[in-house]
Protein backbone atom coordinates (compact mmCIF):
# COMPACT_ATOMS: atom_id res chain seq x y z
CA UNK A 1 0.00 0.00 0.00
CA UNK A 2 1.15 3.52 -0.83
CA UNK A 3 0.09 6.43 1.37
CA UNK A 4 1.00 9.81 -0.08
CA UNK A 5 0.10 13.42 0.28
CA UNK A 6 -1.20 14.93 -2.92
CA UNK A 7 1.14 17.91 -2.78
CA UNK A 8 4.80 16.91 -2.85
CA UNK A 9 7.97 18.99 -3.14
CA UNK A 10 10.21 18.76 -6.17
CA UNK A 11 7.73 18.97 -9.02
CA UNK A 12 5.97 15.60 -8.71
CA UNK A 13 2.52 15.34 -7.17
CA UNK A 14 1.04 12.38 -5.32
CA UNK A 15 -0.93 11.17 -8.33
CA UNK A 16 2.21 11.14 -10.47
CA UNK A 17 4.04 9.24 -7.72
CA UNK A 18 1.23 6.70 -7.54
CA UNK A 19 1.23 6.24 -11.32
CA UNK A 20 5.02 5.68 -11.28
CA UNK A 21 4.77 3.14 -8.45
CA UNK A 22 1.87 1.37 -10.15
CA UNK A 23 3.94 1.06 -13.32
CA UNK A 24 6.34 -1.10 -11.28
CA UNK A 25 3.73 -2.78 -9.09
CA UNK A 26 0.32 -2.84 -10.69
CA UNK A 27 -2.66 -3.11 -8.43
CA UNK A 28 -1.02 -1.53 -5.38
CA UNK A 29 -3.61 0.22 -3.25
CA UNK A 30 -3.15 3.96 -2.87
CA UNK A 31 -4.42 6.31 -0.19
CA UNK A 32 -4.03 9.99 -0.96
CA UNK A 33 -4.01 12.45 1.91
CA UNK A 34 -4.80 16.09 1.19
CA UNK A 35 -5.77 19.34 2.76
CA UNK A 36 -7.63 20.26 -0.41
CA UNK A 37 -11.17 19.36 -1.35
CA UNK A 38 -11.49 15.92 -2.90
CA UNK A 39 -12.68 17.46 -6.17
CA UNK A 40 -9.37 19.31 -6.51
CA UNK A 41 -7.52 16.00 -6.27
CA UNK A 42 -9.69 14.39 -8.92
CA UNK A 43 -9.24 17.16 -11.51
CA UNK A 44 -6.59 15.08 -13.27
CA UNK A 45 -8.94 12.13 -13.68
CA UNK A 46 -11.01 9.70 -11.72
CA UNK A 47 -9.42 7.42 -9.19
CA UNK A 48 -9.46 3.70 -9.78
CA UNK A 49 -11.25 1.42 -7.34
CA UNK A 50 -8.06 0.76 -5.36
CA UNK A 51 -7.32 4.47 -4.83
CA UNK A 52 -9.00 6.55 -2.15
CA UNK A 53 -8.69 10.05 -0.70
CA UNK A 54 -8.66 11.14 2.93
CA UNK A 55 -8.93 14.86 3.60
CA UNK A 56 -7.11 16.65 6.41
CA UNK A 57 -7.59 17.16 9.25
CA UNK A 58 -8.36 13.66 10.43
CA UNK A 59 -7.97 11.66 13.61
CA UNK A 60 -5.42 8.84 13.79
CA UNK A 61 -8.20 6.29 14.27
CA UNK A 62 -9.76 7.51 11.02
CA UNK A 63 -6.65 6.83 8.94
CA UNK A 64 -6.10 3.53 10.74
CA UNK A 65 -9.63 2.42 9.87
CA UNK A 66 -9.26 3.56 6.25
CA UNK A 67 -6.02 1.56 5.88
CA UNK A 68 -7.69 -1.52 7.45
CA UNK A 69 -10.63 -1.22 5.04
CA UNK A 70 -8.42 -0.85 2.01
CA UNK A 71 -6.20 -3.81 2.94
CA UNK A 72 -9.11 -6.11 3.80
Chimera marker file (.cmm) of the C-alpha trace (Angstrom):
<marker_set name="trace">
<marker id="1" x="0.000" y="0.000" z="0.000" r="1" g="1" b="0" radius="0.5"/>
<marker id="2" x="1.153" y="3.519" z="-0.827" r="1" g="1" b="0" radius="0.5"/>
<marker id="3" x="0.086" y="6.429" z="1.365" r="1" g="1" b="0" radius="0.5"/>
<marker id="4" x="1.004" y="9.812" z="-0.084" r="1" g="1" b="0" radius="0.5"/>
<marker id="5" x="0.099" y="13.424" z="0.284" r="1" g="1" b="0" radius="0.5"/>
<marker id="6" x="-1.204" y="14.933" z="-2.919" r="1" g="1" b="0" radius="0.5"/>
<marker id="7" x="1.138" y="17.913" z="-2.782" r="1" g="1" b="0" radius="0.5"/>
<marker id="8" x="4.800" y="16.915" z="-2.852" r="1" g="1" b="0" radius="0.5"/>
<marker id="9" x="7.969" y="18.990" z="-3.139" r="1" g="1" b="0" radius="0.5"/>
<marker id="10" x="10.213" y="18.764" z="-6.172" r="1" g="1" b="0" radius="0.5"/>
<marker id="11" x="7.734" y="18.973" z="-9.021" r="1" g="1" b="0" radius="0.5"/>
<marker id="12" x="5.974" y="15.601" z="-8.705" r="1" g="1" b="0" radius="0.5"/>
<marker id="13" x="2.521" y="15.337" z="-7.168" r="1" g="1" b="0" radius="0.5"/>
<marker id="14" x="1.036" y="12.379" z="-5.319" r="1" g="1" b="0" radius="0.5"/>
<marker id="15" x="-0.928" y="11.171" z="-8.328" r="1" g="1" b="0" radius="0.5"/>
<marker id="16" x="2.211" y="11.143" z="-10.467" r="1" g="1" b="0" radius="0.5"/>
<marker id="17" x="4.039" y="9.238" z="-7.724" r="1" g="1" b="0" radius="0.5"/>
<marker id="18" x="1.231" y="6.702" z="-7.537" r="1" g="1" b="0" radius="0.5"/>
<marker id="19" x="1.231" y="6.243" z="-11.317" r="1" g="1" b="0" radius="0.5"/>
<marker id="20" x="5.017" y="5.682" z="-11.277" r="1" g="1" b="0" radius="0.5"/>
<marker id="21" x="4.774" y="3.138" z="-8.450" r="1" g="1" b="0" radius="0.5"/>
<marker id="22" x="1.874" y="1.367" z="-10.149" r="1" g="1" b="0" radius="0.5"/>
<marker id="23" x="3.945" y="1.059" z="-13.318" r="1" g="1" b="0" radius="0.5"/>
<marker id="24" x="6.343" y="-1.095" z="-11.278" r="1" g="1" b="0" radius="0.5"/>
<marker id="25" x="3.733" y="-2.779" z="-9.094" r="1" g="1" b="0" radius="0.5"/>
<marker id="26" x="0.319" y="-2.840" z="-10.687" r="1" g="1" b="0" radius="0.5"/>
<marker id="27" x="-2.661" y="-3.112" z="-8.428" r="1" g="1" b="0" radius="0.5"/>
<marker id="28" x="-1.017" y="-1.526" z="-5.380" r="1" g="1" b="0" radius="0.5"/>
<marker id="29" x="-3.608" y="0.220" z="-3.245" r="1" g="1" b="0" radius="0.5"/>
<marker id="30" x="-3.149" y="3.964" z="-2.873" r="1" g="1" b="0" radius="0.5"/>
<marker id="31" x="-4.424" y="6.310" z="-0.189" r="1" g="1" b="0" radius="0.5"/>
<marker id="32" x="-4.029" y="9.992" z="-0.959" r="1" g="1" b="0" radius="0.5"/>
<marker id="33" x="-4.012" y="12.454" z="1.908" r="1" g="1" b="0" radius="0.5"/>
<marker id="34" x="-4.805" y="16.089" z="1.189" r="1" g="1" b="0" radius="0.5"/>
<marker id="35" x="-5.769" y="19.342" z="2.763" r="1" g="1" b="0" radius="0.5"/>
<marker id="36" x="-7.625" y="20.262" z="-0.410" r="1" g="1" b="0" radius="0.5"/>
<marker id="37" x="-11.165" y="19.356" z="-1.346" r="1" g="1" b="0" radius="0.5"/>
<marker id="38" x="-11.489" y="15.924" z="-2.897" r="1" g="1" b="0" radius="0.5"/>
<marker id="39" x="-12.685" y="17.465" z="-6.169" r="1" g="1" b="0" radius="0.5"/>
<marker id="40" x="-9.375" y="19.309" z="-6.512" r="1" g="1" b="0" radius="0.5"/>
<marker id="41" x="-7.517" y="15.995" z="-6.267" r="1" g="1" b="0" radius="0.5"/>
<marker id="42" x="-9.689" y="14.393" z="-8.921" r="1" g="1" b="0" radius="0.5"/>
<marker id="43" x="-9.245" y="17.157" z="-11.514" r="1" g="1" b="0" radius="0.5"/>
<marker id="44" x="-6.592" y="15.081" z="-13.268" r="1" g="1" b="0" radius="0.5"/>
<marker id="45" x="-8.936" y="12.133" z="-13.685" r="1" g="1" b="0" radius="0.5"/>
<marker id="46" x="-11.012" y="9.702" z="-11.720" r="1" g="1" b="0" radius="0.5"/>
<marker id="47" x="-9.423" y="7.425" z="-9.188" r="1" g="1" b="0" radius="0.5"/>
<marker id="48" x="-9.457" y="3.697" z="-9.776" r="1" g="1" b="0" radius="0.5"/>
<marker id="49" x="-11.249" y="1.417" z="-7.336" r="1" g="1" b="0" radius="0.5"/>
<marker id="50" x="-8.063" y="0.759" z="-5.363" r="1" g="1" b="0" radius="0.5"/>
<marker id="51" x="-7.322" y="4.468" z="-4.833" r="1" g="1" b="0" radius="0.5"/>
<marker id="52" x="-9.002" y="6.548" z="-2.146" r="1" g="1" b="0" radius="0.5"/>
<marker id="53" x="-8.694" y="10.047" z="-0.703" r="1" g="1" b="0" radius="0.5"/>
<marker id="54" x="-8.663" y="11.144" z="2.928" r="1" g="1" b="0" radius="0.5"/>
<marker id="55" x="-8.926" y="14.859" z="3.596" r="1" g="1" b="0" radius="0.5"/>
<marker id="56" x="-7.113" y="16.647" z="6.408" r="1" g="1" b="0" radius="0.5"/>
<marker id="57" x="-7.589" y="17.165" z="9.248" r="1" g="1" b="0" radius="0.5"/>
<marker id="58" x="-8.365" y="13.660" z="10.428" r="1" g="1" b="0" radius="0.5"/>
<marker id="59" x="-7.968" y="11.658" z="13.606" r="1" g="1" b="0" radius="0.5"/>
<marker id="60" x="-5.422" y="8.838" z="13.788" r="1" g="1" b="0" radius="0.5"/>
<marker id="61" x="-8.198" y="6.286" z="14.275" r="1" g="1" b="0" radius="0.5"/>
<marker id="62" x="-9.759" y="7.510" z="11.022" r="1" g="1" b="0" radius="0.5"/>
<marker id="63" x="-6.654" y="6.832" z="8.935" r="1" g="1" b="0" radius="0.5"/>
<marker id="64" x="-6.095" y="3.533" z="10.745" r="1" g="1" b="0" radius="0.5"/>
<marker id="65" x="-9.627" y="2.419" z="9.872" r="1" g="1" b="0" radius="0.5"/>
<marker id="66" x="-9.258" y="3.564" z="6.255" r="1" g="1" b="0" radius="0.5"/>
<marker id="67" x="-6.023" y="1.556" z="5.882" r="1" g="1" b="0" radius="0.5"/>
<marker id="68" x="-7.686" y="-1.518" z="7.445" r="1" g="1" b="0" radius="0.5"/>
<marker id="69" x="-10.630" y="-1.217" z="5.045" r="1" g="1" b="0" radius="0.5"/>
<marker id="70" x="-8.420" y="-0.848" z="2.009" r="1" g="1" b="0" radius="0.5"/>
<marker id="71" x="-6.200" y="-3.807" z="2.944" r="1" g="1" b="0" radius="0.5"/>
<marker id="72" x="-9.105" y="-6.113" z="3.799" r="1" g="1" b="0" radius="0.5"/>
<link id1="1" id2="2" r="1" g="1" b="0" radius="0.2"/>
<link id1="2" id2="3" r="1" g="1" b="0" radius="0.2"/>
<link id1="3" id2="4" r="1" g="1" b="0" radius="0.2"/>
<link id1="4" id2="5" r="1" g="1" b="0" radius="0.2"/>
<link id1="5" id2="6" r="1" g="1" b="0" radius="0.2"/>
<link id1="6" id2="7" r="1" g="1" b="0" radius="0.2"/>
<link id1="7" id2="8" r="1" g="1" b="0" radius="0.2"/>
<link id1="8" id2="9" r="1" g="1" b="0" radius="0.2"/>
<link id1="9" id2="10" r="1" g="1" b="0" radius="0.2"/>
<link id1="10" id2="11" r="1" g="1" b="0" radius="0.2"/>
<link id1="11" id2="12" r="1" g="1" b="0" radius="0.2"/>
<link id1="12" id2="13" r="1" g="1" b="0" radius="0.2"/>
<link id1="13" id2="14" r="1" g="1" b="0" radius="0.2"/>
<link id1="14" id2="15" r="1" g="1" b="0" radius="0.2"/>
<link id1="15" id2="16" r="1" g="1" b="0" radius="0.2"/>
<link id1="16" id2="17" r="1" g="1" b="0" radius="0.2"/>
<link id1="17" id2="18" r="1" g="1" b="0" radius="0.2"/>
<link id1="18" id2="19" r="1" g="1" b="0" radius="0.2"/>
<link id1="19" id2="20" r="1" g="1" b="0" radius="0.2"/>
<link id1="20" id2="21" r="1" g="1" b="0" radius="0.2"/>
<link id1="21" id2="22" r="1" g="1" b="0" radius="0.2"/>
<link id1="22" id2="23" r="1" g="1" b="0" radius="0.2"/>
<link id1="23" id2="24" r="1" g="1" b="0" radius="0.2"/>
<link id1="24" id2="25" r="1" g="1" b="0" radius="0.2"/>
<link id1="25" id2="26" r="1" g="1" b="0" radius="0.2"/>
<link id1="26" id2="27" r="1" g="1" b="0" radius="0.2"/>
<link id1="27" id2="28" r="1" g="1" b="0" radius="0.2"/>
<link id1="28" id2="29" r="1" g="1" b="0" radius="0.2"/>
<link id1="29" id2="30" r="1" g="1" b="0" radius="0.2"/>
<link id1="30" id2="31" r="1" g="1" b="0" radius="0.2"/>
<link id1="31" id2="32" r="1" g="1" b="0" radius="0.2"/>
<link id1="32" id2="33" r="1" g="1" b="0" radius="0.2"/>
<link id1="33" id2="34" r="1" g="1" b="0" radius="0.2"/>
<link id1="34" id2="35" r="1" g="1" b="0" radius="0.2"/>
<link id1="35" id2="36" r="1" g="1" b="0" radius="0.2"/>
<link id1="36" id2="37" r="1" g="1" b="0" radius="0.2"/>
<link id1="37" id2="38" r="1" g="1" b="0" radius="0.2"/>
<link id1="38" id2="39" r="1" g="1" b="0" radius="0.2"/>
<link id1="39" id2="40" r="1" g="1" b="0" radius="0.2"/>
<link id1="40" id2="41" r="1" g="1" b="0" radius="0.2"/>
<link id1="41" id2="42" r="1" g="1" b="0" radius="0.2"/>
<link id1="42" id2="43" r="1" g="1" b="0" radius="0.2"/>
<link id1="43" id2="44" r="1" g="1" b="0" radius="0.2"/>
<link id1="44" id2="45" r="1" g="1" b="0" radius="0.2"/>
<link id1="45" id2="46" r="1" g="1" b="0" radius="0.2"/>
<link id1="46" id2="47" r="1" g="1" b="0" radius="0.2"/>
<link id1="47" id2="48" r="1" g="1" b="0" radius="0.2"/>
<link id1="48" id2="49" r="1" g="1" b="0" radius="0.2"/>
<link id1="49" id2="50" r="1" g="1" b="0" radius="0.2"/>
<link id1="50" id2="51" r="1" g="1" b="0" radius="0.2"/>
<link id1="51" id2="52" r="1" g="1" b="0" radius="0.2"/>
<link id1="52" id2="53" r="1" g="1" b="0" radius="0.2"/>
<link id1="53" id2="54" r="1" g="1" b="0" radius="0.2"/>
<link id1="54" id2="55" r="1" g="1" b="0" radius="0.2"/>
<link id1="55" id2="56" r="1" g="1" b="0" radius="0.2"/>
<link id1="56" id2="57" r="1" g="1" b="0" radius="0.2"/>
<link id1="57" id2="58" r="1" g="1" b="0" radius="0.2"/>
<link id1="58" id2="59" r="1" g="1" b="0" radius="0.2"/>
<link id1="59" id2="60" r="1" g="1" b="0" radius="0.2"/>
<link id1="60" id2="61" r="1" g="1" b="0" radius="0.2"/>
<link id1="61" id2="62" r="1" g="1" b="0" radius="0.2"/>
<link id1="62" id2="63" r="1" g="1" b="0" radius="0.2"/>
<link id1="63" id2="64" r="1" g="1" b="0" radius="0.2"/>
<link id1="64" id2="65" r="1" g="1" b="0" radius="0.2"/>
<link id1="65" id2="66" r="1" g="1" b="0" radius="0.2"/>
<link id1="66" id2="67" r="1" g="1" b="0" radius="0.2"/>
<link id1="67" id2="68" r="1" g="1" b="0" radius="0.2"/>
<link id1="68" id2="69" r="1" g="1" b="0" radius="0.2"/>
<link id1="69" id2="70" r="1" g="1" b="0" radius="0.2"/>
<link id1="70" id2="71" r="1" g="1" b="0" radius="0.2"/>
<link id1="71" id2="72" r="1" g="1" b="0" radius="0.2"/>
</marker_set>
